Amino acid sequence: MKVFIVGAGFTGVQLARLLVNEKNQVVLIDNNEEITRHVVDRLDCTVITQDGNNLQNLEEAGIAKADALVCLTDSDEVNMITCSLVDSVYPDILKIARVRNYAYYVNTAAAKKSHANAFSGNHRPLYGIDYMIHPDVEAADAIVQAVENGAVSNVVTFDNSAMQINRITVGKDSAFAGHKLMEIRQITDLTMLVAYVEIDGKTMLPSGTTIMEPGCILGILALKEDTSKILELCGSEQKELRKIAIIGAGRIGTLLATKLIEPRKMMVFGMLKGKGLKNGQKVTLIDTDSVLAKQASERFPEATVYCGDATDESFLREEGIPDYDLAICATHNHELNMVLAAYLESLGVKQSISLVNSSAFASIAEKLGVDVTVALRDVIVDSIMSHMRGKAVKEIHTITNGDLEIIECEISDASKVKGKKMKELADPGKFLVLLVKNNSKKEYEIVNGETLFSTGDHLVLIALAEHSSKVLEFFGNESE
């Protein structure tokens, strides 16, 4: 695949690195000479110092032979214009743009509703953009997903499935501590599977001989309803979240409050998914900006809103914040978020979630004691990669440092695995097939050696990132 990336910021470079590691041909364009000079030394791809929103520049760089264009500059308008320019001449190229302004999403939804007949056929997408990626929405969805699952760990869920993957640390009092994975069935009869293991900062696919030492982290696939039991086996527990504090009433904080308090309002535009608050749950928003605090107070009369400094211990104790069950640190200052989350836990807050920049910061935050971290740039890259894999790929989730990817896909008619059993396909150390759902069933099932694969089956698999493209090709992903 040949991919053009316009914008060599952190996200653009991270996306380029993943694509290069998968042996794709990447062209990275940015008009900042200092940035491109720095990137040249870090990536094995074509790096061009030019304006990416100039069609002539793109054509000279070979856009005509590209499979995809991803626009990640700091300007929504530049991203959208670049996609529109390319779409006018090369409509078959997949175009993805990062767009932060909600107005463009609202206008798109309204236009499609007003001109439903026109958009029911082969009409080109508005602005020539196949997929818009909204960073704040992606991050808010990830945070809310963690809240709905008790904020005990990072969680990967699957559409319409009762199964999920929880990332849980093995405690010293865990029933698993010191045992090999092959011995799990002697400890519990719960429906579960260990999808990955993190030991000493390294993430890997497990084997039966892997020992679950205290301090190691397990990615456990299990029924959502069994989360509390799984946590207990790992030496932890799931606490009830009655009082939730959101630190930061900016864009993401407001999205979180909207999601938790008024989920139906955002569902109008399909921008957020979720269930809203459970009975008895209370939400409090805190921000140092009086204007943001006032706006939040007017928008969310059901919530308690404070204009105050969450780093001020006297303020926190006066308002009873240390007694809260969960603190979500979602300010625009990501470094402050992880420090503040750890600080609030030290004062008595039972659990914390922190919004951070990347998986590298997530690792630091976890060492500080933060329960759940959401890496903003990682969720953006995951969303982009999901759209670039082809129609058969539904979703991609990067695990921790990006060494592993969890992929939701569908077996095509041309697949090499059609008509074969799992025991005929096993490739230890490269991938694991976790779940399967065929057309005759509504629910995913854990795969075993006798599982027979058929055209149309929906799969959830985990693979080493460096092998993910080949694994998808093996399972019959139809490239775009």
N, C-alpha and C positions, 0 to 999 in steps of 0.2 A: 504494500500500500504506500502511495506517495501522499504525504500530508503537508500542507502549508499552515504554519502557525504565525499569525501576526500579533506581535507583542511578546517581548522577551523578558517579562517580569518573572516573579517567582513561580507563578502558576504555569506560564508558558514554558519555562525551562523544565519544570517538573514533568509536564505532559510530554515534552520533547524527549526527555530522558527515558521515560517509560516506552515510548514508541521506538526509539533507537534500540533499546535493549531487546525489543521484540523483532529486530531486524527490518523495521520499516524505513523508508526513505523520507527524511524530514528536511523541510526548508523552513528556517526560523528567520523572521523579518522584524526589524525594529529600527526606528530612525535615530536612536541614541547610540552614538559611536562608542561611548565609554561602556555601555551595557553590552553591546555586541562584541567588543574586544574582550571583555571578561568571559562571555559565554563561549567564544571560540576555543578557549583553553579547557573548557569543561565538558563539551559535547562533541561527539563524532557525527556531525551533520553539517549541512550547508547553512551558513549564517550570513545574512545580507543586511547591510546598513542602508536602508531606504525607507521611504514612506510606503507602508503597506496598503494604504487606501488609494494608491495610484495604479490603475489597471495596466498601464504600460509597463510599470515596474514588475508587476506580478507576471505579466506575459513573458517578459524577458527572462524571468526566473523559472519559467516552465509551468505556469498554472494550468495551461491547457491539458497537461497530462496528469494533473493531480486527481486524487480520489476524494480528498476532503480538504476543507478550509476551516480553520478554527481561529476566531478573532478574539484576542484577550488583552487588548489595550486598556488603558484606564478610562477611555472615553466610550460611553455607550453609543454615541452617534457615529464615531469612527468605526466601531465594530459593525454597526448596522449598515452603514453606507458601503463599507468594503464588501460585505455579503451581497448587498443589492447590485453593486457593480459587477461582481463576478457572476451572479445569477443571471444578469441580463445577457451575458455572452456564453456562459457555461452552466446551463441549468442542471446538468446531470451531476455536478460536483456537490457532495454533501457539505452543507454550510451550517456551522455552529457558532453562536455568538454569546459572549457573556454580557448580560444586560442587567443593570441594577435598578433602573427606573421603573417603578410599578406602572406608571402611566402607559408605557408601551405594551405591557401585558394586558392591561385593561382595555386599551384601544383594540388590540388584536382580538380579544375575546368578543368585544362588542361588534367589531366588523364581521367576524365569522358568524355571529348570531344574526346580524342584519342581512347578510348575504349568504344565508345557509345553502341556497340552491347552487350558487356559483362555486361554493367550496365543497360541494358534495361530489364533484367530479375530479378532474385532473388539474384543477387550478393551482398555480404556483403559490407557495406560502407567502403571507404578507412580509414585506421587506426582503423577500428572497431568502429568508432564514428558515432552515429546516427545524432547528432546535434552538430555543433561547435557554440559557443557563442563568438562573438568578442565585448568586452566592448566598444571600441572606436567607432565602427560602430553603435552600438545600441544607444550610446549617441549622435553621430552626426545626426543620423536619427531623434531623438527626437527634437534636436535643430532646424534642418532645417524645420521640420514640423511646429514648432512655428513661424519661420520666414515667411514661406509661408502663414501663417494665420494672419500676421500683428503683431506678437510678443506682442499681447495685453494680453494674458493669456496662461496658460497651456491648451493644446488642445488634445483631444482624437479623432482620425479620424477612419473611418471604410472603409475597402477595397471596392473600386468602389461605394462609397456612397456619396450622396450630403449632408448627415447629419454629424454633429460633435458635440462634447460636449466641451463647453468653460467654464472655471473656472473664474467667474467674481465677483468682489466685488460690493456690492450694495452701491452706494454713497448716501450722504445725500440729494442730489437733484434728486435722482432716482424716476421715476414714480412708482416703486414698493415699495419704502420705507414706512413701516408701514402697508402694506397690507398683508392679508393672501394669501397663494398660491391658494386657491379656488377662489380668486377674480381676478386672472390674466386675465381671459377671458373678464372681464369688462374693462381692461386696454388696451389690444392689441388682435388683431386677427391673429397675426403671428403664423405659425406652430412651436410650441415649447413645451418642457416638462422639468420640473425641475427634474433632476435625483438624485441630492444629495444636502445637505445643510451643511455648516460649520458655527457653532456658538460657539464663545469663544474657538476656538481650537479643538472643537469636531465635527467630521464628522458623519452624520447620513442620513438615508433615510427620505425623506420628507413625510408629511401628509398634507391634505387640510387645516388644522388649523395652520400650521407653519407660523409664522409671519416673513416677510422679513425686518428686522431692518437694518438701515444703519450700515455698517461694516461687516455684515454677507456675506458669500461667497456662490454663487449659482453655481452648475454644470448644465448648461443649454444646453439641446439637441435641436438643431435647424438646419435649412439649412445653409450651408456655406455662401450663398449669402446674408443671413439676419444678418450676424455677426455685421455689422455696426449699424443696427437698434436695435439689442439686446443690444449692448454696450450703445447706446444712452438712451435706457429705463433704464439701470442700472446706468446712470449718468456718463458715460465715452464716449470715442470716439476712432475710429480706424484711426490711422495716416498713411500716405503714407511713405514707407521706401525707400528713394532714396539713402541715403548714409549709408553704413554699415561698421562698424569697427570690425575686429576680433582681439582680444587681445590674442596672443599666436599662434606661427607658428609651434607648435609641432605636434604630431600625430592627435589629434582631430581638431586643428585649420586648419591643412592641409586638412583633410577630409572635413571640412566645406567649405573651399575655393573650393575644387574640386567639391563638391556637388553643390555649388551655381554658380560657373563659368563654370565648365566643367562636367556636370552631366553624359554625355554619356560615359566618360572614365571609371567611376566606375561601370556603368551599365553592362560592359562586364562581370564582375564576379558576378553580381547580389547582390552587397554588399550595395548599397545605392539606395534609391528611391527618385524621385523628379523631379521638372520642371526646375530648374535653375533660373537665374536672369531674371527679367522682363526688358523691354526696359527702359533705362535711369538709372538703378540701378548701383551703384558704390561700389566696395569692396576694403577695405584697411586692410592690415595685419600689426600688430605691434608686435615685439619681441625684447627682450634685447640681445638675442643670435645672434651674427653677422653671424654665420654659417647658422643657421636656416633662418635668414632673407634673406641671399644671395640665399639659395636654393629655398625659396618661390618666390623671385624675378625672378629667372630663370624659375621656373615652371609655374608661373602665370603672364605672361607679360601684361595681361589685367588689373591686379590689381595694386594698389599703395602699396608698401611695405616699411616700416620704421624699421630701427634698432634703437629702442629707449625705454625709460622707461615710461610706461603708468601711473605711479604714479607721474611723474614729470609734474607739472602744466604748467611750462613754455614751455616744449616740446609740450604738448597737445595743448596749445593755439597757438603756432607758426605754427602748422600743421593744425589748424582749427578743431580739433576733437570735441570740445564742440558743434559745429554746426551740428554734425551728428544726423541722425534719430535713429540709433540703435547701441549699443555696445554689442558685444558678448564676454564675458570673459571666455576663454576656455584654460587657462594655466593648468599645472599639479598641481599647488598650489590652491586647491579648496577653502581654507579659504581666500586667496588673491582675488580669483574671485568674491566672494560675496561682499567683502569690496570695491573692485575696481569698481564693477558695480554701487554700491550706490554712490561712489565718482564721477564717470563720470556723473551720472545723476545730481548731485549737481552742476556740472560745466556747465550743459546745454544740455547734450545728452538727447534726448526725451524719449527713451526707452532702457531697458537693459535686457539681458539674461545672467544668470550665471550658469556655470557647478559647481555642489556641490557634496559632497560625498553621502549624504543620505537625506531622508525626514526630519530628525531632523534639518540638516543644512539648508534645503530648507525653513523651517519655520522661522529660524533666518534671512535668506536673505530677505524674504518677509517683515519682520518687519523693515528691513533696507531700504525698498523701492524698491527692485529689482522687476521688472515686471514679469519675467518668470524664474523659476528655473528648471533645469534638474538634477535629482539625479542619478548619474552614477550607484551606486550599486542597486538602485531600479529598473532601466530599465533592468539590467542584470537578477535580480531575476524574474521580470515579464516575460522575454523571456524564462527562464528556466521553470517556472511554466506552461507557455503556452504549451510547448512541453511535459510536464509530465501529462497533463490532459486527453490524449487520442486523437484519430483521430477526434472525434466530436468537440473538442475545437480548435478554430482557433487562438485565441489571448486572453491574459489576461492583464488588465491594473490596477495596484494598485492605489488607490486614496489616496493622501496626506500621512497620517500616517499609511496606511495599514489596516484601519478598514473596508474599502469597496473594492470590486473588480468589475470591469466591464469586462464581459466575452462575447466573441463571440463564439457561438456554433451552432450545428446542431441537429435537432430532429431526433432520430433514430427510426427505425421501432418498437422497443420494448418500446418506451417511454410511460410513464404513462399519458402524456398530449395529445397524439395523439387523434384527434377527439373531443377535448374539447375546450370550449371558455375561454378566459382570465378571465371572471368574475367568472368562476368555480374554478379558481386556485389561486386567490389572497391570499397572506399570509402577511398582513401588518407588517412592521417592519423587515422582513427577506430578501425579494427580490422584485424587480420591473422588469418586462419585458418592455424594452424600444422600441425596433425595431423588425420588422419581415420582411423577404423577402422569398417568396415561389418560386418554380421553374418556375412559369408562369410569374413572374415579374422580371425586372432588377434592381429595386430600393427598398431600405428599406422603410417601412412605420411605423409611430408611432402606437404602439399597443393601442387598446381601449378595453372596456369590451366585445365587440362582436367579437373580433378577434378570428378566428378558427384556431387551430394549426394542421398541417399535417406532415407526414414523409418527411424529406428532407428540411423542413423550416429552414432558417438561422435566428438565434435570437441574439440580443444584450440585455443582462440583467445585472442588478447591484444587488449585494448581499452583506450582511455582510460577511466578510472574514471567520468568524468562522462557517458560514453555507454554504459556497460556494460549498463544496464537496457534501453535501446532496442535494443542489439545482440542481447541475449538474446531480446527480444520478436520481433525480426526473424528469428532462427533458430528460433523456434517454442517458446520456453520456456513450459511450462504453469504458470501461476501457481497458487499454493495458495489 
